[in-house]
Amino acid sequence: MRTALRTALTVVALVGTTTASVVTATAAGAATAAASSTSSACLATKTIPSVFGGWKVKLVNSADSGASAKLLDEKGHVVSTVDQSRTVDSARGLRITGVLSAKPVFGQRSQGGSTPWKSTAFPVLSADCTQSGKLVRTLRLDSRTTAQIFKVSAGHYQARVFQSGKLVRFIDAHGRSGAALFGSRTLVLNPDGTTVTWTGAKTAANPRLGRYKLANGAMVKLVKRAGVYGAQLTTSHGTFSVEYAKGRPSVQQDDVTLVVLGADGTLSGYVYGKAQKPPVYLGA
């Protein structure tokens, strides 16, 4: 039997499709239980009246992409949007202060010049959805993608993923692993700050429910309950509990097998020491 999860592993972290670097990682979780991340969706919204009579503003606070505000006319059509790409629309009197901060603030006004801004705080995200701690390193995943790793405390790390300078994903690993899927890439962050990342080897979104086989013969059963996808990993160590991806990806792993389930049902698998292949559907 292979060494259990709580022993040290040599992790191959794939950067791009062919280039690999090797790091030593301590696996997070006991041999009898799969590590997972099932935190909230890290998204909060609210709608407020616009300073333009009859119009509204939809405020969205997202750990994955920062704060954004949409100005909606009386028919619900989007007139203007401010977000991390454009924090100020002077012509329509919209702005966001602290767009990627823990407490962003929306401002609006109907006139320019010295007219004061009317400020509204964005809805607050929970503590595990807000970047905190000290930046300890930055990973370059490809020519336009980087991940900033933050240490909050022992056993608690967070990461922010940026593509072309824009925040695209947020990961919280507190006592259990967290993950992000974006484009063809998967990134797993462990509670000790180590990471594993790879490209490809995943299904399309909203795949068929049923059984899937990984590159090493391990099995994953994809289920759905109350609209939420769940995955159950079976390896030579036995069958693990179902882990649901409620809003955020879930992670399951033993000593050689790692499976990430996205909230949209995407399954991404990585097997240490094997050529990586997408999970193969076997049937219900």
C-alpha positions as semicolon CSV with decimal commas, in nm:
position;residue;x (nm);y (nm);z (nm)
1;M;0,000;0,000;0,000
2;R;0,125;0,346;-0,084
3;T;0,225;0,600;0,177
4;A;-0,077;0,775;0,328
5;L;-0,173;1,135;0,269
6;R;-0,020;1,269;0,588
7;T;0,333;1,178;0,472
8;A;0,544;1,404;0,255
9;L;0,493;1,382;-0,120
10;T;0,700;1,490;-0,413
11;V;0,455;1,688;-0,623
12;V;0,502;1,753;-0,991
13;A;0,352;2,094;-1,059
14;L;0,290;2,132;-1,430
15;V;0,341;2,481;-1,565
16;G;0,204;2,480;-1,919
17;T;0,149;2,157;-2,108
18;T;0,507;2,033;-2,119
19;T;0,724;2,223;-1,871
20;A;0,735;2,077;-1,520
21;S;0,888;2,183;-1,190
22;V;0,919;1,966;-0,880
23;V;0,836;2,083;-0,529
24;T;0,804;1,899;-0,201
25;A;0,453;1,924;-0,058
26;T;0,302;1,792;0,261
27;A;-0,038;1,647;0,175
28;A;-0,328;1,807;0,356
29;G;-0,573;1,563;0,509
30;A;-0,577;1,221;0,668
31;A;-0,548;0,893;0,482
32;T;-0,906;0,805;0,566
33;A;-1,068;1,124;0,439
34;A;-1,042;1,327;0,122
35;A;-0,943;1,692;0,146
36;S;-1,205;1,932;0,007
37;S;-1,314;2,288;-0,030
38;T;-1,688;2,351;-0,012
39;S;-1,704;2,712;0,098
40;S;-1,973;2,956;-0,016
41;A;-1,985;3,094;-0,367
42;C;-1,793;3,405;-0,254
43;L;-2,044;3,625;-0,435
44;A;-2,275;3,889;-0,287
45;T;-2,522;4,111;-0,472
46;K;-2,776;4,383;-0,404
47;T;-2,976;4,631;-0,612
48;I;-3,012;4,997;-0,517
49;P;-3,198;5,294;-0,670
50;S;-3,008;5,503;-0,921
51;V;-2,977;5,879;-0,887
52;F;-3,149;5,884;-1,226
53;G;-3,520;5,850;-1,148
54;G;-3,668;5,507;-1,223
55;W;-3,331;5,347;-1,294
56;K;-3,143;5,100;-1,073
57;V;-2,788;4,987;-1,003
58;K;-2,694;4,623;-0,949
59;L;-2,393;4,586;-0,720
60;V;-2,192;4,262;-0,731
61;N;-1,904;4,181;-0,496
62;S;-1,707;3,878;-0,617
63;A;-1,394;3,726;-0,468
64;D;-1,308;3,598;-0,816
65;S;-1,334;3,925;-1,010
66;G;-1,372;4,210;-0,761
67;A;-1,655;4,460;-0,733
68;S;-1,873;4,563;-1,027
69;A;-2,179;4,782;-1,075
70;K;-2,429;4,786;-1,362
71;L;-2,654;5,084;-1,430
72;L;-2,994;4,955;-1,549
73;D;-3,264;5,160;-1,718
74;E;-3,637;5,124;-1,646
75;K;-3,655;4,819;-1,875
76;G;-3,359;4,648;-1,708
77;H;-3,119;4,712;-1,996
78;V;-2,755;4,771;-1,902
79;V;-2,659;5,132;-1,970
80;S;-2,309;5,125;-1,820
81;T;-2,078;4,901;-1,619
82;V;-1,788;4,984;-1,388
83;D;-1,555;4,711;-1,262
84;Q;-1,183;4,635;-1,229
85;S;-1,136;4,708;-1,602
86;R;-1,292;5,053;-1,571
87;T;-1,352;5,187;-1,223
88;V;-1,494;5,525;-1,329
89;D;-1,756;5,631;-1,585
90;S;-1,753;6,009;-1,553
91;A;-2,014;6,061;-1,824
92;R;-2,276;5,863;-1,631
93;G;-2,156;5,947;-1,281
94;L;-2,042;5,601;-1,170
95;R;-1,730;5,493;-0,983
96;I;-1,593;5,221;-0,755
97;T;-1,337;5,287;-0,485
98;G;-1,128;4,989;-0,374
99;V;-1,253;4,760;-0,652
100;L;-1,035;4,466;-0,535
101;S;-1,034;4,551;-0,166
102;A;-1,222;4,384;0,120
103;K;-1,460;4,680;0,144
104;P;-1,529;4,835;-0,198
105;V;-1,754;5,140;-0,218
106;F;-1,984;5,244;-0,503
107;G;-2,032;5,611;-0,584
108;Q;-2,287;5,777;-0,809
109;R;-2,399;6,129;-0,897
110;S;-2,626;6,288;-1,157
111;Q;-2,412;6,595;-1,223
112;G;-2,040;6,651;-1,272
113;G;-1,814;6,924;-1,141
114;S;-1,829;6,975;-0,766
115;T;-2,147;6,769;-0,719
116;P;-2,084;6,532;-0,423
117;W;-2,084;6,156;-0,474
118;K;-2,350;5,946;-0,308
119;S;-2,167;5,647;-0,159
120;T;-2,297;5,293;-0,100
121;A;-2,093;5,008;0,046
122;F;-2,092;4,685;-0,152
123;P;-2,237;4,379;0,024
124;V;-1,970;4,220;0,243
125;L;-1,814;3,883;0,167
126;S;-1,740;3,630;0,440
127;A;-1,390;3,617;0,592
128;D;-1,284;3,312;0,389
129;C;-1,377;3,495;0,070
130;T;-1,160;3,802;0,138
131;Q;-0,789;3,819;0,069
132;S;-0,583;3,876;0,382
133;G;-0,244;3,786;0,517
134;K;0,107;3,844;0,383
135;L;0,214;3,791;0,024
136;V;0,474;3,513;0,035
137;R;0,533;3,438;-0,333
138;T;0,407;3,482;-0,687
139;L;0,377;3,193;-0,933
140;R;0,401;3,248;-1,306
141;L;0,168;2,991;-1,461
142;D;0,208;3,103;-1,822
143;S;0,290;3,414;-2,022
144;R;-0,019;3,602;-1,906
145;T;-0,124;3,423;-1,586
146;T;0,016;3,462;-1,235
147;A;-0,097;3,352;-0,890
148;Q;-0,022;3,547;-0,573
149;I;0,003;3,327;-0,262
150;F;-0,080;3,480;0,077
151;K;-0,016;3,333;0,423
152;V;-0,294;3,418;0,666
153;S;-0,173;3,188;0,945
154;A;-0,037;2,837;0,997
155;G;-0,265;2,604;0,801
156;H;-0,438;2,892;0,623
157;Y;-0,331;3,023;0,283
158;Q;-0,509;3,214;0,009
159;A;-0,436;3,283;-0,356
160;R;-0,539;3,533;-0,619
161;V;-0,507;3,443;-0,986
162;F;-0,452;3,719;-1,242
163;Q;-0,470;3,696;-1,621
164;S;-0,337;3,991;-1,821
165;G;-0,342;4,194;-1,499
166;K;-0,705;4,118;-1,412
167;L;-0,823;3,917;-1,113
168;V;-0,998;3,601;-1,239
169;R;-1,003;3,359;-0,942
170;F;-0,972;3,349;-0,564
171;I;-0,877;3,043;-0,356
172;D;-0,903;2,989;0,019
173;A;-0,729;2,690;0,179
174;H;-0,807;2,682;0,551
175;G;-0,760;2,339;0,703
176;R;-0,842;2,185;0,366
177;S;-0,735;2,234;0,005
178;G;-0,896;2,486;-0,226
179;A;-0,889;2,505;-0,605
180;A;-0,968;2,712;-0,912
181;L;-1,045;2,612;-1,271
182;F;-0,995;2,871;-1,542
183;G;-0,958;2,807;-1,911
184;S;-0,769;2,481;-1,957
185;R;-0,583;2,515;-1,624
186;T;-0,648;2,379;-1,276
187;L;-0,473;2,517;-0,967
188;V;-0,489;2,354;-0,623
189;L;-0,374;2,536;-0,310
190;N;-0,302;2,331;0,003
191;P;-0,336;2,463;0,360
192;D;0,043;2,458;0,400
193;G;0,085;2,692;0,103
194;T;0,205;2,434;-0,151
195;T;0,041;2,424;-0,491
196;V;-0,025;2,180;-0,774
197;T;-0,124;2,304;-1,119
198;W;-0,183;2,139;-1,455
199;T;-0,344;2,198;-1,792
200;G;-0,602;1,984;-1,968
201;A;-0,708;1,647;-1,823
202;K;-1,064;1,762;-1,755
203;T;-1,418;1,723;-1,885
204;A;-1,632;1,992;-2,040
205;A;-1,877;2,181;-1,818
206;N;-2,205;2,011;-1,725
207;P;-2,090;1,657;-1,811
208;R;-2,308;1,347;-1,785
209;L;-2,372;1,205;-1,441
210;G;-2,217;0,868;-1,372
211;R;-1,879;0,699;-1,345
212;Y;-1,548;0,827;-1,483
213;K;-1,207;0,658;-1,497
214;L;-0,881;0,847;-1,440
215;A;-0,540;0,776;-1,598
216;N;-0,439;0,536;-1,318
217;G;-0,767;0,347;-1,311
218;A;-0,911;0,535;-1,013
219;M;-1,284;0,598;-1,039
220;V;-1,487;0,913;-0,986
221;K;-1,865;0,909;-0,959
222;L;-2,033;1,235;-1,058
223;V;-2,368;1,300;-0,887
224;K;-2,606;1,591;-0,849
225;R;-2,830;1,681;-0,555
226;A;-3,056;1,985;-0,526
227;G;-2,883;2,137;-0,826
228;V;-2,532;2,097;-0,680
229;Y;-2,270;1,866;-0,833
230;G;-2,082;1,618;-0,617
231;A;-1,792;1,380;-0,679
232;Q;-1,697;1,054;-0,507
233;L;-1,343;0,924;-0,552
234;T;-1,258;0,553;-0,535
235;T;-0,892;0,442;-0,530
236;S;-0,694;0,145;-0,398
237;H;-0,745;0,295;-0,052
238;G;-1,122;0,264;-0,078
239;T;-1,418;0,487;-0,154
240;F;-1,420;0,840;-0,011
241;S;-1,722;1,044;0,089
242;V;-1,908;1,249;-0,172
243;E;-1,779;1,607;-0,182
244;Y;-2,011;1,874;-0,324
245;A;-1,896;2,183;-0,512
246;K;-2,142;2,434;-0,372
247;G;-2,036;2,756;-0,538
248;R;-1,666;2,678;-0,506
249;P;-1,462;2,385;-0,646
250;S;-1,410;2,082;-0,423
251;V;-1,087;1,884;-0,395
252;Q;-1,036;1,514;-0,326
253;Q;-0,699;1,340;-0,314
254;D;-0,507;1,041;-0,194
255;D;-0,133;0,985;-0,227
256;V;-0,123;0,970;-0,609
257;T;-0,466;1,087;-0,727
258;L;-0,610;1,437;-0,723
259;V;-0,959;1,533;-0,843
260;V;-1,111;1,880;-0,863
261;L;-1,482;1,929;-0,920
262;G;-1,604;2,266;-1,043
263;A;-1,940;2,414;-0,949
264;D;-2,050;2,361;-1,312
265;G;-1,975;1,988;-1,292
266;T;-1,635;2,004;-1,461
267;L;-1,409;1,720;-1,346
268;S;-1,034;1,777;-1,356
269;G;-0,799;1,494;-1,263
270;Y;-0,427;1,468;-1,198
271;V;-0,231;1,149;-1,135
272;Y;0,126;1,174;-1,009
273;G;0,374;0,999;-1,237
274;K;0,127;0,934;-1,520
275;A;0,057;1,091;-1,857
276;Q;-0,242;1,316;-1,792
277;K;-0,568;1,235;-1,969
278;P;-0,924;1,368;-1,930
279;P;-1,155;1,150;-1,716
280;V;-1,317;0,885;-1,936
281;Y;-1,695;0,842;-1,905
282;L;-1,796;0,481;-1,833
283;G;-2,171;0,519;-1,795
284;A;-2,428;0,574;-1,524
